[in-house]
Amino acid sequence: MATKEEVLQSIRELAENNSIAKEDIMAIFESKAVVRGKDSSKKINISDILYYVGGAIVFFGIVIFVGQNWNSLNTITRIVSTLGSAVVAFLLAVIFSVDKKTVNLGLAFHFIAALLLPTGLFITFHEAGYNVNGDGMQALISCILFAVYMFSFAVFRKSIFSLFSIIFGTWLYFSFTSYMVGGNPLLGHNFTSYRFLLAGLTYISLGYYFSDGERKSLSGFLYGFGILGFLGSTLALGGWKPNPNMFWEIIYPGLIFLTLLSSVYIKSKSFLTFGTIFLMAYISKITAEYFSNSIGWPLSLVLIGLFLIASGYLFIHLSSKYMKKNS
């Protein structure tokens, strides 16, 4: 068997004679990396499923234990069983995350901690005599959780902390805005729709920001929930006959078109999927509002059906042509 030096010398001679190019050598390393990536991803996926299912079972086990024995447990035991377990799980997750061999095990304990921390804080404040169902207390609890995970991200720079920071930050955003308005009936459902609109745009912006960095894996999650919140809220803002909001009803087709166009640019199946779904929903809504009582309603249904067939074909075509990299 040839030694490493002999192989390198042979490659050098081939390169001097223009018999081999740099691209040929790089192709070998890239194909090797792909094979390794596929093998490792399969193992990681299977282990992740087991880790997360196990973490969920641990969480429900602790919650059920506290619930079944609530009257027999004192205040300290209730808090230690939930908030104390969450702190222990968090510390174990940090310890396991240091070693590459146990990093996935650390993710499982992060999952347990993220589920138990809100539960532990709710029980702690409840035992202290506070009304944990109020918007103000939920805003406080979510603020604590958001601060914990943002600080953890600043220290450890792990994507898992980014994910939970976004989740708890979203909770903080909705609970704090609800607390600020105090259930004012004058705002109505439009206030909720505008909140979802802003949250959706924020998710989309974060997804695009993360799309080329170390936290690229979060982009799909952010794009999916972002475009769902954006298109869902703007459709709701259009209202319903006899009190429609003509501004949102008129610009909504443009928003759909922009979504479908963006799906090609950022290669997002979420944009393409939800753009197609909400386009169908919008057409169905408009025809039901303005044509349901006219003789043109059956014809409208036929046209809608044909349009949906064409949309399905377009979806498959765009998905297969432009979304291969993200599949």
N, C-alpha and C positions, 0 to 999 in steps of 0.2 A: 504493500500500500504506500502510495506517495505521501511524503511529508507535507506539512503546511507550506514550508518554504519552496518546495518543488512546484506545488500547485500555483502559488503566487507567481513564481518565475515563469511558468507556462502561460499564465494569463497575461503577464507583462509582455511576453514575446508575441502573443496573438494580437494584443492591442497595438504594438508597434507595427505589425504587418497589416493592420486594419482588418483582421479576420474576426475580431470581436469588438462590440461596442459597449459603452457604459450601460446603455439601456438593457442589454442582454443580461448583464450581471445583476442589475437592479431588479429585473423581472424575476430572477430566481429568488431573491430575498423577499420580494413582495408576495410571491406565490407561497413561500414557506410561512410567511406571517399570516396569510389568509387561512392556511390549513390549521395553523396553531390557534388562530382566533376562533375558528369554527369549533374545534375540539373543546377549547376552554370555555366558550360561551355555552355549549350544551351542558357542561358540568356545572357551571355557575347558575344557569337557569334552573336546573333541577334542585340544586342545593338551596337557592334562593326561595323556591316554592316551599321547601321543607322548613327553612328557617322562619319564614313569615307565617306559615300556618302554625308552626310551633309557638311563635311569639303571640299570635292571636289567641291560641288556646291558653297560654299562661295568663294573658290579660283577663280573659273571661273567667278563668279559674279563680283569680284573686277577687274579681268583682262579685262573682257568685258567692264566694266564701264570706265576704263582708256583708253582702245582702242577706244571706241566710242567717247569719249570726249577729245581725245589726244590734238587736236588743241586748244580747249577752256581752257584747264588746263595749269597753269603755272608750272614751274620747281618744286617749293616747294610742290604744290598739288600732282604732279605725284609721288614724292618721299614719301610723307606722306601717300598717298593712298596705296602704295605697301610696301615699306620698313618699314614705320611706323606701318602699319597693321600687318606685320610679327612680329615686336618686341612686340606689344601688345598681339598677339596670343601666342607668346612664353612665355611671363610673366604669362598670364592666365593659360597656360598649366602647368607651374611650380606650381602655386598656387593650382590648382585643383588636382595636383598629390600628394599633401601633405596629403589630406584626403582620406582614403580608399574608402569612399562612392562615391567619384567623380573622382577616379583615371582613369576610362575609359573615362570620359569626357575630362580629361587632355590629353589623347592620341589623341583625335580628334583635339584639338587645336595644339598639336605638329605636327600633319599631315598638318594642315593649315599653320603653321609657316615654315615647311620644304619646302612647295611649294612656299610660298610667298617670303622667304628670297632670293633665287636665282633671282627671278623676280625683287625684289626691288633693289638688288645690280646691276643687269644689267642696270636698268633704272637710278640708281644713277650715275654709271660711264658713261653711255651714255649722261646724262645731263651735266656731267663734261667735255665732249668733247672727250672721249676715244673711240677707236674702239673696241666694246665689242665682235665682231665676231672673233677676232684674238686669236690664241692659247695662247699667253702670257697673255691676259686679262682673258681668261677663266681659266687659271692656277691660276691667282691671286684670282679670285672670288671663285673658288673651294677650294683654300687654306684657305681663310677666313672662309668659311662654315665648312671645316674640323676642323679648330682650335676651332671654336665656339662649335661644338658638342663634340669634344674630351675633351675640358675644362668642358663642362656640364656633361659629363659622369664621369670625375674625381671628380666632386663636388657631383652629385646626385646619381651616380651608378645605373642608370636606363637602362634597355635593349634597350629602344627606342633610347637612345643616341648612343648606340653601333651600332644599325642598320643604322642610318643616318651618323654616322662617317664612316662606311664602304662604304656607297653609295657615299658620297662626297669625300672620300679618293680615290675611284676608278676613279671618274671624275678627280681628281687632278693628278693621275698617268697617265692617257691617255693624258690629255691636256698638262701636263708638258713635257712628252716624245715627243709629237708632236712639242712642242715649241723648244725643244733642237735640234732636227734634222732639223727643218726648212723646211720640205717638200722635203728633199733630195731624188731625183728620183732614186739614186743608191740603196737605201734600199728596195724599192718596197714593194710588199704585204707581203713578208716574215717577215719584221719588225713588221707589224701589227699582224701577226700570232704569233710571239714570244711574243709580248706584251700580247695577250690574253692567251697564254700558261702560262706565269708567273702569270697573274691575276687569272687564274683558279686554279693553284696550291696554291696560297695564300688563296683563298676562301675555298678550301678543308682543308687546314691546320687550318684555323680559325674555320671551322665547327667541326673538330675533337676536337679542344681545348675547344670549348663551349659545347661539347656533354654531359659532366657530371656536368656542373656547373649551376648557376642560369640562364644563358642565353642559355639554352638548346633549347629553342624554335627557336633560330636563325640557328641551325644546318641544318635543312631541307632546308631552303632558301640558305644557303651557299653551301651545298653539291650539290644542283640542278644546280645553276649557275656555280659553280666551275667545275663540271664534264662536263657540256655543253661547257664551254670555253676550257677546257683541250682537250677533244676528238675532238671538232670541229677544234681547231687550229692545232693539230697534223695531222688530216686528210688533212687539207689544205696545210700543209708543205710537204706532200707527192707529191704534184704537179700533173701534168697530162701529159700523153704521148703527144708529143715526148720528153718532158723535165722533167721527173719525178725525184724526190729525192729518190734514192733507199734506203738510210738509214732509212728515216721515213716510207717508204712503207714496209720495211722488219720488223721493230720493232713494227709497228702498231698493228698487231694481238696480240703481247705480251702485249701491253698496254690495249687492250680490255679484254684479259683474266685476267689481273691484276685488272681491274675495276670490272669485274663480281665476282672475288674472294673476293675483298674488300667489295662488297655489302653485302655479307654474314657476314663478320667479323664485320662491323660497322652497320649492319642492316639498310641499306639505299636503299629505293625504287628508289631514283633518280639515284644511281649508276647502279642498275639493269636495269632500264628503258632505260636510255641513252646508257648504254653499249650494250644492245640488239639492239637498233636503229642504233647506229654507226657501229656495226658489220654488220648489213644488208647493210648499206651504203657503207662500205669498200668492201664487196664482190661484190656488184653491180658495184662499180667503177672499180675494178680490172678486172672483166669479160668484162665490156664494153671497157676497154682499150686494152686488149690483145686477146680477143676472138670474138669481134663483127664481124670481117670480115672473120671468119673461119667457117667451117662446124659444129664445135663443139658448136657454139653459142646457137642453140636451146636446145641442151643437157644441156648446162650450165644453161640456164634459168629454165629447169626442176629441176636440182639439187639445184639451188638457192631457188626455190619454196618449195621443200621438206625441205631444211635446215631452211627456215623461219618458216615453220610449226612446226618443231622440236624446234626451238628457242622460238616460242610462247608457246609451251607446257612447256618448261623448265622455262620460265619466270613465268608462272602461278604457277608452282610447287614450285619454290624458294620463290615467293612472299607469298604464303599461308603458307609455312613451316617456313620461317625465318623472315618475316617482320611483323608478327602479332603485335609485341610490338610497332611498329611505325605507324600502321594503325589507 
